[in-house]
Amino acid sequence: MKLAPQELRTYLLTAVTAQRRRFFQVTATAELFLTTLQENRAKGRFELHAFVIMPDHVHLLLTPAPDVSLEKAAQFIKGGFSFRLKSKMDVWERGYDNRRVVDRAQFDSFLRYVEDNPVRARMVATAAEYPYSSCGRNKLIDPRPSWLTAPPQLTALPQLPVLPQPLVLPQPLVLPD
């Protein structure tokens, strides 16, 4: 299986709480998750491009650091939060869903999906109203990955041969009646 080059490793990651328990409905728990996320980001373990913390799941748009696999980034996030929460119950379902970003259009689509999640769930009227989302909170996220911000490379069109004289088209053939 061919792996994506490091600079193209941006993912939409979704993790669901165990038995869909609404852990993040409690403000202190949602804030603890946000703190865990931001501390791992500050340690340079990943770049965080968008996030939303819903009552029973989270969506993250992130790029792991060059020396961190996606699996390790997920472990830092989920494991770090679980350790801090000190719950006697399971916190997360096993694993997580991930989708690799392939181009700028998909990145933008995933970003809208993440930030509009509370609106689609009818929790708020606008994405910016939701307190546990990256929408409108640029200090909590990193910019779009550089491979998605570079202007598209224009390819030169092949040069057409220069004709020595103007091209003369033949006269249309007129047939007698």
C-alpha positions in Angstrom: 0.0 0.0 0.0 1.4 3.4 -1.0 1.5 5.9 1.8 0.7 9.6 1.3 3.8 11.9 1.4 4.2 13.6 4.8 3.2 17.0 3.6 -0.1 15.6 2.3 -1.2 14.0 5.6 -4.2 16.1 6.5 -7.2 14.2 7.8 -10.7 14.6 9.0 -10.8 12.5 12.2 -14.0 11.6 14.0 -14.1 10.0 17.5 -17.2 8.8 19.2 -17.7 8.5 23.0 -18.4 5.0 24.4 -22.0 4.1 24.0 -22.6 7.6 22.7 -22.6 8.9 26.2 -23.0 12.7 26.2 -19.8 13.4 28.1 -19.2 16.8 26.4 -22.6 18.1 27.4 -21.0 19.0 30.7 -19.1 22.3 30.2 -16.1 21.2 32.4 -15.7 18.0 30.3 -15.8 19.9 27.0 -13.3 22.4 28.3 -11.0 19.6 29.5 -11.1 18.1 26.0 -10.4 21.5 24.5 -7.4 22.0 26.9 -6.1 18.5 26.0 -6.3 19.3 22.3 -4.6 22.7 22.6 -1.8 21.4 24.8 -1.0 18.7 22.3 -1.1 21.3 19.5 1.2 23.5 21.5 3.7 20.6 21.8 3.8 20.4 18.0 2.2 17.0 17.8 -0.1 18.1 15.1 -1.6 21.2 13.4 -5.3 21.7 14.1 -7.2 23.3 11.2 -10.8 22.9 12.5 -12.6 21.2 15.4 -16.0 20.7 16.9 -16.8 19.1 20.3 -20.3 17.7 20.1 -22.1 16.2 23.1 -21.1 12.6 22.1 -18.4 12.9 19.5 -15.7 15.1 18.1 -14.6 16.1 14.6 -11.0 17.3 14.0 -9.4 18.4 10.8 -5.7 18.0 11.5 -2.2 17.4 10.1 0.1 15.2 12.3 3.6 16.4 12.8 6.3 14.8 10.5 7.4 12.4 13.3 3.9 11.6 14.5 1.6 9.1 12.8 -2.1 9.7 12.6 -2.6 6.8 15.1 -0.2 8.4 17.6 -1.9 11.8 17.2 -5.3 10.1 18.0 -3.7 8.4 21.0 -2.4 11.7 22.3 -5.8 13.2 22.0 -8.1 10.4 23.1 -5.7 8.8 25.6 -4.6 12.1 27.0 -8.2 13.2 27.6 -9.2 9.9 29.1 -6.3 10.0 31.5 -7.2 13.5 32.6 -10.9 12.8 33.0 -10.2 9.9 35.3 -13.6 8.3 34.5 -14.3 4.8 35.9 -16.4 4.2 32.7 -15.0 3.7 29.2 -14.7 7.2 27.5 -14.3 6.3 23.9 -15.5 3.8 21.4 -12.5 1.8 20.0 -10.8 3.4 17.0 -11.9 6.4 15.1 -13.0 7.3 11.5 -10.5 9.1 9.3 -10.5 10.5 5.8 -7.4 11.9 4.1 -7.8 15.2 2.5 -6.9 15.0 -1.2 -7.3 18.6 -2.4 -8.3 22.1 -1.4 -12.0 21.6 -2.4 -12.2 18.6 -0.1 -10.4 20.4 2.7 -12.9 23.3 2.4 -15.8 20.8 2.4 -14.5 19.0 5.5 -14.0 22.4 7.3 -17.6 23.4 6.6 -18.8 20.0 7.7 -16.9 20.3 11.0 -17.9 23.8 11.8 -21.6 23.5 10.7 -22.1 20.3 12.7 -23.9 22.1 15.6 -26.1 23.9 13.2 -27.1 20.7 11.4 -27.8 19.2 14.9 -30.1 22.2 15.6 -28.1 23.1 18.7 -27.5 26.7 17.4 -28.6 28.9 14.6 -25.1 29.8 13.4 -21.8 28.0 13.7 -20.1 30.9 15.4 -22.6 30.7 18.3 -21.4 27.2 19.4 -18.7 27.6 22.1 -16.8 24.4 21.4 -16.0 24.9 17.7 -13.2 26.5 15.8 -15.6 28.7 13.9 -14.5 32.3 14.5 -11.8 31.2 16.9 -8.6 31.6 14.8 -6.3 31.6 17.8 -7.2 28.0 18.5 -6.4 26.7 15.1 -3.6 26.6 12.6 -3.8 27.9 9.0 -4.6 25.8 6.0 -1.7 23.4 5.2 0.8 24.9 2.9 0.3 22.3 0.2 -3.3 23.6 0.0 -2.5 27.3 0.0 0.1 27.4 -2.8 -1.3 28.8 -6.0 -1.9 26.2 -8.6 1.0 25.6 -10.9 0.2 26.7 -14.5 1.6 24.5 -17.1 2.8 26.2 -20.3 0.9 25.5 -23.4 2.9 23.9 -26.2 4.1 26.5 -28.7 2.4 26.3 -32.1 4.6 26.5 -35.2 4.9 29.9 -36.7 3.8 29.9 -40.3 6.0 31.7 -42.7 3.1 33.2 -44.6 -0.5 33.8 -43.9 -2.6 30.7 -44.2 -4.8 30.9 -47.3 -7.9 28.8 -47.3 -9.1 27.3 -50.6 -12.2 28.8 -52.1 -15.3 26.7 -51.7 -16.0 24.5 -54.6 -19.1 25.7 -56.5 -20.8 23.1 -58.7 -22.8 24.1 -61.7 -26.5 23.3 -61.7 
